[in-house]
Amino acid sequence: MNAPLLDAAAEPASRHAHNAAEGADTSLGLTAVETEPGWRAAAQRCAAVAAQFADSVDREARFPSEAFEALKRECLLSVLVPAEFGGAGLSLADVGAICETLAQGCASTAMVYAMHQIQVACIEAHGSDAVWHRQLLVQLVKQQWLLASATSEETIGGNMRTSACSVELDGARFRIEKLAPTISYGAHADGILVTARRTAESAAADQVLIVALRADTQLEKRGGWDSMGMRGTCSEGFRLIATGLAEQILPTPFAEIADQTMLPVSHTLWASVWTGVAADAVNRAKAFFRAQARAKPGVVPPAGLRLAEAVGLLQMMQARLAVALEAARTAHHARNGGSQADAPLAAMLGFASDMNTLKTSISTTALQVVHEVLMICGMAGYKNGTPYSVGRHLRDLHSAPLMINNDRIAQNTASLLLAQRPAAPGRA
């Protein structure tokens, strides 16, 4: 397999964005930007575009194409790719900051961006030693490809740790057919990472992760996406049929990919998105509060107490996210410095439970923050089309406890906590 094959396979979905990038001022892009102001400024420009079209994306339940044209033009889709493959080589914390910035403009844009980066992280962490996947990363940088995932399945539901479908191998090629109830932005992706059983005889939990490229993938739409919130993610159902080279199957078992990369990165970047949505709502509450204060000079508006509460909750979210990012960084360095078998069981269980509680705490607190903002802004926040509207924020955030249901995560966390012992007196 060589790079030109990758070019040909994904070209139908990426041609427009790539041509737009070539015609743009490349000095704005992140092809070789290492300094923090470069990527932060690029993220802010993209967030401004996302905000401009956020209401129409929500109203029409359409893909945020304008925002993603900007993201591709700025080369922000490849920021997590290491510099050796041409990417910016940003850290997970940096990518989380980009997600948070984008979410202040449009939650759907930020969530699609976060889900894309989760797939990039999986390929980089578990496939970058394989020739095919190394070349994929190079092409992702050049073409600014958008990656999606198909981990849920009809008859299995949202439990991504089991599969009903299986890989069919014929010599050096594979075929996969999967009934997926949701593939977020699948119709707009250049590649889809698909879970399946290793063989037809394999157990449901013996899974692999396959990179299916656009030109070799058929998507038959089986369901729409008229949802309460996150309407721009276009999480429609599909029958997916993909073929390709056996090399496109990641060499690491999916169980390891999920535990070491997919779930921690998902919870961290999702939390960044939800924190960004809550931050934008708080900014609207602050603007409303200042407008009230200007209307009655010398009098502190009655909403002040609620605003203080909302700001405090947001700061707790930001602090919890910072702790999780540091834990993820430590776990990453520990894993790279030695084999996974060398890691103490207590540390592995502790990291898993930390990631779980990050997701459940941020997803519920974000909703509390926006509810406080709604009470501060009153009817101005309740109505659509005002500078203080937070209806979209509230609807978008109601997806947060459902993305891997919080009840399921709490059950899993309880099992992990049973196996843990306190690291030191007074510590959980």
Contacts in CASP RR format, 6 or more apart in sequence:
PFRMAT RR
TARGET T0000
AUTHOR 0000-0000-0000
METHOD contacts of the structure
MODEL  1
MNAPLLDAAAEPASRHAHNAAEGADTSLGLTAVETEPGWRAAAQRCAAVA
AQFADSVDREARFPSEAFEALKRECLLSVLVPAEFGGAGLSLADVGAICE
TLAQGCASTAMVYAMHQIQVACIEAHGSDAVWHRQLLVQLVKQQWLLASA
TSEETIGGNMRTSACSVELDGARFRIEKLAPTISYGAHADGILVTARRTA
ESAAADQVLIVALRADTQLEKRGGWDSMGMRGTCSEGFRLIATGLAEQIL
PTPFAEIADQTMLPVSHTLWASVWTGVAADAVNRAKAFFRAQARAKPGVV
PPAGLRLAEAVGLLQMMQARLAVALEAARTAHHARNGGSQADAPLAAMLG
FASDMNTLKTSISTTALQVVHEVLMICGMAGYKNGTPYSVGRHLRDLHSA
PLMINNDRIAQNTASLLLAQRPAAPGRA
1 131 0 8 1.000
1 132 0 8 1.000
1 135 0 8 1.000
1 245 0 8 1.000
1 247 0 8 1.000
2 135 0 8 1.000
3 135 0 8 1.000
3 138 0 8 1.000
3 139 0 8 1.000
6 135 0 8 1.000
6 136 0 8 1.000
6 139 0 8 1.000
6 213 0 8 1.000
7 139 0 8 1.000
7 143 0 8 1.000
8 215 0 8 1.000
9 213 0 8 1.000
9 214 0 8 1.000
9 215 0 8 1.000
9 216 0 8 1.000
10 139 0 8 1.000
10 143 0 8 1.000
10 145 0 8 1.000
10 190 0 8 1.000
10 191 0 8 1.000
10 213 0 8 1.000
10 214 0 8 1.000
10 215 0 8 1.000
11 214 0 8 1.000
11 215 0 8 1.000
12 214 0 8 1.000
12 215 0 8 1.000
13 145 0 8 1.000
13 146 0 8 1.000
13 188 0 8 1.000
13 189 0 8 1.000
13 190 0 8 1.000
13 191 0 8 1.000
13 214 0 8 1.000
14 143 0 8 1.000
14 144 0 8 1.000
14 145 0 8 1.000
14 146 0 8 1.000
14 190 0 8 1.000
14 214 0 8 1.000
16 69 0 8 1.000
17 68 0 8 1.000
17 69 0 8 1.000
17 72 0 8 1.000
17 73 0 8 1.000
17 143 0 8 1.000
17 144 0 8 1.000
18 72 0 8 1.000
18 143 0 8 1.000
18 144 0 8 1.000
20 69 0 8 1.000
20 72 0 8 1.000
20 73 0 8 1.000
21 72 0 8 1.000
21 73 0 8 1.000
21 75 0 8 1.000
21 144 0 8 1.000
24 73 0 8 1.000
28 42 0 8 1.000
28 45 0 8 1.000
28 73 0 8 1.000
28 74 0 8 1.000
29 42 0 8 1.000
29 73 0 8 1.000
29 74 0 8 1.000
29 75 0 8 1.000
30 38 0 8 1.000
30 39 0 8 1.000
30 42 0 8 1.000
30 74 0 8 1.000
30 75 0 8 1.000
30 76 0 8 1.000
30 78 0 8 1.000
30 79 0 8 1.000
30 87 0 8 1.000
30 88 0 8 1.000
31 75 0 8 1.000
31 86 0 8 1.000
31 87 0 8 1.000
31 141 0 8 1.000
32 86 0 8 1.000
32 88 0 8 1.000
33 39 0 8 1.000
33 42 0 8 1.000
33 75 0 8 1.000
33 88 0 8 1.000
34 83 0 8 1.000
34 88 0 8 1.000
36 94 0 8 1.000
39 76 0 8 1.000
39 79 0 8 1.000
39 88 0 8 1.000
39 90 0 8 1.000
39 94 0 8 1.000
39 98 0 8 1.000
40 97 0 8 1.000
40 101 0 8 1.000
42 74 0 8 1.000
42 75 0 8 1.000
42 76 0 8 1.000
43 74 0 8 1.000
43 76 0 8 1.000
43 97 0 8 1.000
43 98 0 8 1.000
43 101 0 8 1.000
43 102 0 8 1.000
44 101 0 8 1.000
45 70 0 8 1.000
45 74 0 8 1.000
46 67 0 8 1.000
46 70 0 8 1.000
46 71 0 8 1.000
46 74 0 8 1.000
46 76 0 8 1.000
46 102 0 8 1.000
46 109 0 8 1.000
47 101 0 8 1.000
47 102 0 8 1.000
47 104 0 8 1.000
47 105 0 8 1.000
47 106 0 8 1.000
48 105 0 8 1.000
49 66 0 8 1.000
49 67 0 8 1.000
49 70 0 8 1.000
50 64 0 8 1.000
50 66 0 8 1.000
50 67 0 8 1.000
50 70 0 8 1.000
50 102 0 8 1.000
50 105 0 8 1.000
50 106 0 8 1.000
50 109 0 8 1.000
50 110 0 8 1.000
51 104 0 8 1.000
51 105 0 8 1.000
51 106 0 8 1.000
52 66 0 8 1.000
53 64 0 8 1.000
53 66 0 8 1.000
53 67 0 8 1.000
53 106 0 8 1.000
54 64 0 8 1.000
54 105 0 8 1.000
54 106 0 8 1.000
54 107 0 8 1.000
54 108 0 8 1.000
54 109 0 8 1.000
54 392 0 8 1.000
55 384 0 8 1.000
55 385 0 8 1.000
55 392 0 8 1.000
56 62 0 8 1.000
57 63 0 8 1.000
57 64 0 8 1.000
57 106 0 8 1.000
57 108 0 8 1.000
57 109 0 8 1.000
57 231 0 8 1.000
57 232 0 8 1.000
58 108 0 8 1.000
58 229 0 8 1.000
58 231 0 8 1.000
58 232 0 8 1.000
58 392 0 8 1.000
60 231 0 8 1.000
61 225 0 8 1.000
61 226 0 8 1.000
61 227 0 8 1.000
61 231 0 8 1.000
61 232 0 8 1.000
61 234 0 8 1.000
62 231 0 8 1.000
62 232 0 8 1.000
62 234 0 8 1.000
63 112 0 8 1.000
63 185 0 8 1.000
63 187 0 8 1.000
63 188 0 8 1.000
63 232 0 8 1.000
63 234 0 8 1.000
64 106 0 8 1.000
64 108 0 8 1.000
64 109 0 8 1.000
64 112 0 8 1.000
64 232 0 8 1.000
65 188 0 8 1.000
67 102 0 8 1.000
67 106 0 8 1.000
67 109 0 8 1.000
68 109 0 8 1.000
68 112 0 8 1.000
68 146 0 8 1.000
68 188 0 8 1.000
71 77 0 8 1.000
71 113 0 8 1.000
71 144 0 8 1.000
72 144 0 8 1.000
75 87 0 8 1.000
75 88 0 8 1.000
75 141 0 8 1.000
75 144 0 8 1.000
76 98 0 8 1.000
76 113 0 8 1.000
77 113 0 8 1.000
77 116 0 8 1.000
77 120 0 8 1.000
77 140 0 8 1.000
77 144 0 8 1.000
77 145 0 8 1.000
77 146 0 8 1.000
78 86 0 8 1.000
78 87 0 8 1.000
78 88 0 8 1.000
78 120 0 8 1.000
78 140 0 8 1.000
78 141 0 8 1.000
78 144 0 8 1.000
79 87 0 8 1.000
79 88 0 8 1.000
79 89 0 8 1.000
79 90 0 8 1.000
79 94 0 8 1.000
79 95 0 8 1.000
79 98 0 8 1.000
79 117 0 8 1.000
80 88 0 8 1.000
80 89 0 8 1.000
80 90 0 8 1.000
80 92 0 8 1.000
80 95 0 8 1.000
80 117 0 8 1.000
80 120 0 8 1.000
80 121 0 8 1.000
80 124 0 8 1.000
81 87 0 8 1.000
81 88 0 8 1.000
81 89 0 8 1.000
81 120 0 8 1.000
81 124 0 8 1.000
81 137 0 8 1.000
81 140 0 8 1.000
81 141 0 8 1.000
82 89 0 8 1.000
82 124 0 8 1.000
82 128 0 8 1.000
82 137 0 8 1.000
83 89 0 8 1.000
85 128 0 8 1.000
85 134 0 8 1.000
85 137 0 8 1.000
85 138 0 8 1.000
85 141 0 8 1.000
86 138 0 8 1.000
86 141 0 8 1.000
87 141 0 8 1.000
90 98 0 8 1.000
91 329 0 8 1.000
92 121 0 8 1.000
92 265 0 8 1.000
92 268 0 8 1.000
92 269 0 8 1.000
92 325 0 8 1.000
92 328 0 8 1.000
92 329 0 8 1.000
92 332 0 8 1.000
93 325 0 8 1.000
93 329 0 8 1.000
95 117 0 8 1.000
95 269 0 8 1.000
95 272 0 8 1.000
96 114 0 8 1.000
96 268 0 8 1.000
96 269 0 8 1.000
96 272 0 8 1.000
96 325 0 8 1.000
97 272 0 8 1.000
98 113 0 8 1.000
99 110 0 8 1.000
99 113 0 8 1.000
99 114 0 8 1.000
99 117 0 8 1.000
99 269 0 8 1.000
99 272 0 8 1.000
99 273 0 8 1.000
99 276 0 8 1.000
100 110 0 8 1.000
100 272 0 8 1.000
100 273 0 8 1.000
100 275 0 8 1.000
100 276 0 8 1.000
100 279 0 8 1.000
101 276 0 8 1.000
102 109 0 8 1.000
102 110 0 8 1.000
102 113 0 8 1.000
102 273 0 8 1.000
103 109 0 8 1.000
103 110 0 8 1.000
103 111 0 8 1.000
103 272 0 8 1.000
103 273 0 8 1.000
103 274 0 8 1.000
103 275 0 8 1.000
103 276 0 8 1.000
103 277 0 8 1.000
103 279 0 8 1.000
103 280 0 8 1.000
104 276 0 8 1.000
104 277 0 8 1.000
104 279 0 8 1.000
104 280 0 8 1.000
104 283 0 8 1.000
105 280 0 8 1.000
107 230 0 8 1.000
107 273 0 8 1.000
107 277 0 8 1.000
107 392 0 8 1.000
107 393 0 8 1.000
107 396 0 8 1.000
107 397 0 8 1.000
108 230 0 8 1.000
108 231 0 8 1.000
108 232 0 8 1.000
108 233 0 8 1.000
108 396 0 8 1.000
109 232 0 8 1.000
110 272 0 8 1.000
110 273 0 8 1.000
110 276 0 8 1.000
110 277 0 8 1.000
111 184 0 8 1.000
111 230 0 8 1.000
111 233 0 8 1.000
111 270 0 8 1.000
111 273 0 8 1.000
112 146 0 8 1.000
112 184 0 8 1.000
112 185 0 8 1.000
112 232 0 8 1.000
112 233 0 8 1.000
114 266 0 8 1.000
114 269 0 8 1.000
114 270 0 8 1.000
114 272 0 8 1.000
114 273 0 8 1.000
115 148 0 8 1.000
115 149 0 8 1.000
115 184 0 8 1.000
115 185 0 8 1.000
115 233 0 8 1.000
116 146 0 8 1.000
116 147 0 8 1.000
116 148 0 8 1.000
117 265 0 8 1.000
117 269 0 8 1.000
118 149 0 8 1.000
118 262 0 8 1.000
118 265 0 8 1.000
118 266 0 8 1.000
118 269 0 8 1.000
119 147 0 8 1.000
119 148 0 8 1.000
119 149 0 8 1.000
119 193 0 8 1.000
120 137 0 8 1.000
120 140 0 8 1.000
120 147 0 8 1.000
121 261 0 8 1.000
121 262 0 8 1.000
121 265 0 8 1.000
122 193 0 8 1.000
122 209 0 8 1.000
122 250 0 8 1.000
122 257 0 8 1.000
122 261 0 8 1.000
122 262 0 8 1.000
122 265 0 8 1.000
123 133 0 8 1.000
123 136 0 8 1.000
123 137 0 8 1.000
123 147 0 8 1.000
123 193 0 8 1.000
123 211 0 8 1.000
123 250 0 8 1.000
124 137 0 8 1.000
125 257 0 8 1.000
125 260 0 8 1.000
125 261 0 8 1.000
126 209 0 8 1.000
126 250 0 8 1.000
126 251 0 8 1.000
126 252 0 8 1.000
126 256 0 8 1.000
126 257 0 8 1.000
126 260 0 8 1.000
126 261 0 8 1.000
127 133 0 8 1.000
127 134 0 8 1.000
127 250 0 8 1.000
127 251 0 8 1.000
127 252 0 8 1.000
128 134 0 8 1.000
128 137 0 8 1.000
129 251 0 8 1.000
130 247 0 8 1.000
130 250 0 8 1.000
130 251 0 8 1.000
131 247 0 8 1.000
132 245 0 8 1.000
132 247 0 8 1.000
132 248 0 8 1.000
133 211 0 8 1.000
133 250 0 8 1.000
136 211 0 8 1.000
139 145 0 8 1.000
140 147 0 8 1.000
143 190 0 8 1.000
145 190 0 8 1.000
145 191 0 8 1.000
146 185 0 8 1.000
146 188 0 8 1.000
146 189 0 8 1.000
146 190 0 8 1.000
146 191 0 8 1.000
147 189 0 8 1.000
147 190 0 8 1.000
147 191 0 8 1.000
147 192 0 8 1.000
147 193 0 8 1.000
148 183 0 8 1.000
148 184 0 8 1.000
148 185 0 8 1.000
148 186 0 8 1.000
148 188 0 8 1.000
148 189 0 8 1.000
148 191 0 8 1.000
148 192 0 8 1.000
148 193 0 8 1.000
149 183 0 8 1.000
149 184 0 8 1.000
149 192 0 8 1.000
149 193 0 8 1.000
149 194 0 8 1.000
150 178 0 8 1.000
150 180 0 8 1.000
150 183 0 8 1.000
150 192 0 8 1.000
150 193 0 8 1.000
150 194 0 8 1.000
150 195 0 8 1.000
150 238 0 8 1.000
150 240 0 8 1.000
151 158 0 8 1.000
151 160 0 8 1.000
151 193 0 8 1.000
151 194 0 8 1.000
151 195 0 8 1.000
152 158 0 8 1.000
152 160 0 8 1.000
152 180 0 8 1.000
152 181 0 8 1.000
152 182 0 8 1.000
153 163 0 8 1.000
153 164 0 8 1.000
153 165 0 8 1.000
153 178 0 8 1.000
153 179 0 8 1.000
153 180 0 8 1.000
153 181 0 8 1.000
153 195 0 8 1.000
154 164 0 8 1.000
154 179 0 8 1.000
154 180 0 8 1.000
154 181 0 8 1.000
155 164 0 8 1.000
155 179 0 8 1.000
156 162 0 8 1.000
156 163 0 8 1.000
156 164 0 8 1.000
156 204 0 8 1.000
157 181 0 8 1.000
158 181 0 8 1.000
158 404 0 8 1.000
160 195 0 8 1.000
160 258 0 8 1.000
161 205 0 8 1.000
161 207 0 8 1.000
161 254 0 8 1.000
161 255 0 8 1.000
161 258 0 8 1.000
162 204 0 8 1.000
162 205 0 8 1.000
162 207 0 8 1.000
163 195 0 8 1.000
163 196 0 8 1.000
163 197 0 8 1.000
163 204 0 8 1.000
163 207 0 8 1.000
164 197 0 8 1.000
164 204 0 8 1.000
165 176 0 8 1.000
165 177 0 8 1.000
165 178 0 8 1.000
165 179 0 8 1.000
165 196 0 8 1.000
165 197 0 8 1.000
166 176 0 8 1.000
166 196 0 8 1.000
166 197 0 8 1.000
166 198 0 8 1.000
166 199 0 8 1.000
166 200 0 8 1.000
166 202 0 8 1.000
167 174 0 8 1.000
167 175 0 8 1.000
167 176 0 8 1.000
167 196 0 8 1.000
167 197 0 8 1.000
167 198 0 8 1.000
167 199 0 8 1.000
167 208 0 8 1.000
167 210 0 8 1.000
167 249 0 8 1.000
168 174 0 8 1.000
168 175 0 8 1.000
168 176 0 8 1.000
168 200 0 8 1.000
169 199 0 8 1.000
169 246 0 8 1.000
171 246 0 8 1.000
172 245 0 8 1.000
172 246 0 8 1.000
172 247 0 8 1.000
173 243 0 8 1.000
173 244 0 8 1.000
173 245 0 8 1.000
173 246 0 8 1.000
174 210 0 8 1.000
174 243 0 8 1.000
174 244 0 8 1.000
174 245 0 8 1.000
174 246 0 8 1.000
174 248 0 8 1.000
174 249 0 8 1.000
175 241 0 8 1.000
175 242 0 8 1.000
175 243 0 8 1.000
175 244 0 8 1.000
176 194 0 8 1.000
176 196 0 8 1.000
176 210 0 8 1.000
176 212 0 8 1.000
176 240 0 8 1.000
176 241 0 8 1.000
176 242 0 8 1.000
176 243 0 8 1.000
177 239 0 8 1.000
177 240 0 8 1.000
177 241 0 8 1.000
178 194 0 8 1.000
178 196 0 8 1.000
178 239 0 8 1.000
178 240 0 8 1.000
179 222 0 8 1.000
179 239 0 8 1.000
179 240 0 8 1.000
180 237 0 8 1.000
180 238 0 8 1.000
180 239 0 8 1.000
180 240 0 8 1.000
181 222 0 8 1.000
181 237 0 8 1.000
182 235 0 8 1.000
182 236 0 8 1.000
182 237 0 8 1.000
183 189 0 8 1.000
183 192 0 8 1.000
183 219 0 8 1.000
183 235 0 8 1.000
183 236 0 8 1.000
183 237 0 8 1.000
183 238 0 8 1.000
183 240 0 8 1.000
184 233 0 8 1.000
184 234 0 8 1.000
184 235 0 8 1.000
185 232 0 8 1.000
185 233 0 8 1.000
185 234 0 8 1.000
185 235 0 8 1.000
186 192 0 8 1.000
186 219 0 8 1.000
186 234 0 8 1.000
186 236 0 8 1.000
186 238 0 8 1.000
187 219 0 8 1.000
187 221 0 8 1.000
187 234 0 8 1.000
187 236 0 8 1.000
188 234 0 8 1.000
189 214 0 8 1.000
190 213 0 8 1.000
190 214 0 8 1.000
191 211 0 8 1.000
191 212 0 8 1.000
191 213 0 8 1.000
191 214 0 8 1.000
191 217 0 8 1.000
192 211 0 8 1.000
192 212 0 8 1.000
192 217 0 8 1.000
192 240 0 8 1.000
192 242 0 8 1.000
193 209 0 8 1.000
193 210 0 8 1.000
193 211 0 8 1.000
193 212 0 8 1.000
194 209 0 8 1.000
194 210 0 8 1.000
194 212 0 8 1.000
194 240 0 8 1.000
194 242 0 8 1.000
195 207 0 8 1.000
195 208 0 8 1.000
195 209 0 8 1.000
195 210 0 8 1.000
195 254 0 8 1.000
196 207 0 8 1.000
196 208 0 8 1.000
196 210 0 8 1.000
197 203 0 8 1.000
197 204 0 8 1.000
197 206 0 8 1.000
197 207 0 8 1.000
197 208 0 8 1.000
198 206 0 8 1.000
198 207 0 8 1.000
198 208 0 8 1.000
205 255 0 8 1.000
206 253 0 8 1.000
207 253 0 8 1.000
207 254 0 8 1.000
207 255 0 8 1.000
208 249 0 8 1.000
208 250 0 8 1.000
208 253 0 8 1.000
208 254 0 8 1.000
209 249 0 8 1.000
209 250 0 8 1.000
209 252 0 8 1.000
209 254 0 8 1.000
209 257 0 8 1.000
210 242 0 8 1.000
210 248 0 8 1.000
210 249 0 8 1.000
210 250 0 8 1.000
211 248 0 8 1.000
211 249 0 8 1.000
211 250 0 8 1.000
212 240 0 8 1.000
212 242 0 8 1.000
212 244 0 8 1.000
212 248 0 8 1.000
213 242 0 8 1.000
213 244 0 8 1.000
213 248 0 8 1.000
216 242 0 8 1.000
216 243 0 8 1.000
216 244 0 8 1.000
217 240 0 8 1.000
217 241 0 8 1.000
217 242 0 8 1.000
218 239 0 8 1.000
218 240 0 8 1.000
218 241 0 8 1.000
218 242 0 8 1.000
219 238 0 8 1.000
219 239 0 8 1.000
219 240 0 8 1.000
220 238 0 8 1.000
220 239 0 8 1.000
220 240 0 8 1.000
220 241 0 8 1.000
221 236 0 8 1.000
221 237 0 8 1.000
221 238 0 8 1.000
222 236 0 8 1.000
222 237 0 8 1.000
222 238 0 8 1.000
222 239 0 8 1.000
223 236 0 8 1.000
223 237 0 8 1.000
223 238 0 8 1.000
224 236 0 8 1.000
224 237 0 8 1.000
225 231 0 8 1.000
225 232 0 8 1.000
225 233 0 8 1.000
225 234 0 8 1.000
225 235 0 8 1.000
225 236 0 8 1.000
227 235 0 8 1.000
227 399 0 8 1.000
228 395 0 8 1.000
228 398 0 8 1.000
228 399 0 8 1.000
229 392 0 8 1.000
229 395 0 8 1.000
229 396 0 8 1.000
229 398 0 8 1.000
229 399 0 8 1.000
230 396 0 8 1.000
230 399 0 8 1.000
250 257 0 8 1.000
256 340 0 8 1.000
259 352 0 8 1.000
260 335 0 8 1.000
260 340 0 8 1.000
263 352 0 8 1.000
263 355 0 8 1.000
264 328 0 8 1.000
264 331 0 8 1.000
264 351 0 8 1.000
264 355 0 8 1.000
265 328 0 8 1.000
266 404 0 8 1.000
267 324 0 8 1.000
267 355 0 8 1.000
267 356 0 8 1.000
267 358 0 8 1.000
267 359 0 8 1.000
268 321 0 8 1.000
268 324 0 8 1.000
268 325 0 8 1.000
268 328 0 8 1.000
268 355 0 8 1.000
268 358 0 8 1.000
270 359 0 8 1.000
270 362 0 8 1.000
270 363 0 8 1.000
270 400 0 8 1.000
270 403 0 8 1.000
271 317 0 8 1.000
271 320 0 8 1.000
271 321 0 8 1.000
271 324 0 8 1.000
271 358 0 8 1.000
271 359 0 8 1.000
271 362 0 8 1.000
271 363 0 8 1.000
272 321 0 8 1.000
274 317 0 8 1.000
274 362 0 8 1.000
274 363 0 8 1.000
274 366 0 8 1.000
274 397 0 8 1.000
274 400 0 8 1.000
275 314 0 8 1.000
275 317 0 8 1.000
275 318 0 8 1.000
275 321 0 8 1.000
275 362 0 8 1.000
275 366 0 8 1.000
277 366 0 8 1.000
277 370 0 8 1.000
277 393 0 8 1.000
277 396 0 8 1.000
277 397 0 8 1.000
278 313 0 8 1.000
278 314 0 8 1.000
278 317 0 8 1.000
278 365 0 8 1.000
278 366 0 8 1.000
278 369 0 8 1.000
278 370 0 8 1.000
278 393 0 8 1.000
278 397 0 8 1.000
279 314 0 8 1.000
280 393 0 8 1.000
281 310 0 8 1.000
281 369 0 8 1.000
281 370 0 8 1.000
281 373 0 8 1.000
281 390 0 8 1.000
281 393 0 8 1.000
282 307 0 8 1.000
282 310 0 8 1.000
282 311 0 8 1.000
282 314 0 8 1.000
282 369 0 8 1.000
282 373 0 8 1.000
284 373 0 8 1.000
284 377 0 8 1.000
284 381 0 8 1.000
284 387 0 8 1.000
284 388 0 8 1.000
284 389 0 8 1.000
284 390 0 8 1.000
285 303 0 8 1.000
285 306 0 8 1.000
285 307 0 8 1.000
285 310 0 8 1.000
285 372 0 8 1.000
285 373 0 8 1.000
285 376 0 8 1.000
285 377 0 8 1.000
285 388 0 8 1.000
286 307 0 8 1.000
287 387 0 8 1.000
287 388 0 8 1.000
288 303 0 8 1.000
288 376 0 8 1.000
288 377 0 8 1.000
288 380 0 8 1.000
288 381 0 8 1.000
288 388 0 8 1.000
289 301 0 8 1.000
289 303 0 8 1.000
289 304 0 8 1.000
289 307 0 8 1.000
289 376 0 8 1.000
292 301 0 8 1.000
292 303 0 8 1.000
293 299 0 8 1.000
293 300 0 8 1.000
293 301 0 8 1.000
303 375 0 8 1.000
303 376 0 8 1.000
304 376 0 8 1.000
306 372 0 8 1.000
306 375 0 8 1.000
306 376 0 8 1.000
307 372 0 8 1.000
307 376 0 8 1.000
309 372 0 8 1.000
310 369 0 8 1.000
310 372 0 8 1.000
310 373 0 8 1.000
310 376 0 8 1.000
313 365 0 8 1.000
313 368 0 8 1.000
313 369 0 8 1.000
313 372 0 8 1.000
314 369 0 8 1.000
316 365 0 8 1.000
317 362 0 8 1.000
317 365 0 8 1.000
317 366 0 8 1.000
317 369 0 8 1.000
320 358 0 8 1.000
320 361 0 8 1.000
320 362 0 8 1.000
321 358 0 8 1.000
321 362 0 8 1.000
323 354 0 8 1.000
324 354 0 8 1.000
324 355 0 8 1.000
324 358 0 8 1.000
327 351 0 8 1.000
327 354 0 8 1.000
327 355 0 8 1.000
328 355 0 8 1.000
331 347 0 8 1.000
331 351 0 8 1.000
334 343 0 8 1.000
334 347 0 8 1.000
335 343 0 8 1.000
345 419 0 8 1.000
346 420 0 8 1.000
346 421 0 8 1.000
346 423 0 8 1.000
349 416 0 8 1.000
349 419 0 8 1.000
349 420 0 8 1.000
350 416 0 8 1.000
350 420 0 8 1.000
352 416 0 8 1.000
353 413 0 8 1.000
353 416 0 8 1.000
353 417 0 8 1.000
353 420 0 8 1.000
356 409 0 8 1.000
356 410 0 8 1.000
356 412 0 8 1.000
356 413 0 8 1.000
356 416 0 8 1.000
357 413 0 8 1.000
359 404 0 8 1.000
359 406 0 8 1.000
359 409 0 8 1.000
360 401 0 8 1.000
360 406 0 8 1.000
360 409 0 8 1.000
360 410 0 8 1.000
360 413 0 8 1.000
362 400 0 8 1.000
363 397 0 8 1.000
363 400 0 8 1.000
363 401 0 8 1.000
363 403 0 8 1.000
363 406 0 8 1.000
364 400 0 8 1.000
364 401 0 8 1.000
364 406 0 8 1.000
366 397 0 8 1.000
366 400 0 8 1.000
367 394 0 8 1.000
367 397 0 8 1.000
367 398 0 8 1.000
367 400 0 8 1.000
367 401 0 8 1.000
370 390 0 8 1.000
370 393 0 8 1.000
370 394 0 8 1.000
370 397 0 8 1.000
371 394 0 8 1.000
373 381 0 8 1.000
373 390 0 8 1.000
373 393 0 8 1.000
374 381 0 8 1.000
374 382 0 8 1.000
374 390 0 8 1.000
374 391 0 8 1.000
374 394 0 8 1.000
377 388 0 8 1.000
377 390 0 8 1.000
380 386 0 8 1.000
380 387 0 8 1.000
380 388 0 8 1.000
380 389 0 8 1.000
381 388 0 8 1.000
381 389 0 8 1.000
381 390 0 8 1.000
381 391 0 8 1.000
382 389 0 8 1.000
382 391 0 8 1.000
383 389 0 8 1.000
384 391 0 8 1.000
384 392 0 8 1.000
422 428 0 8 1.000
END
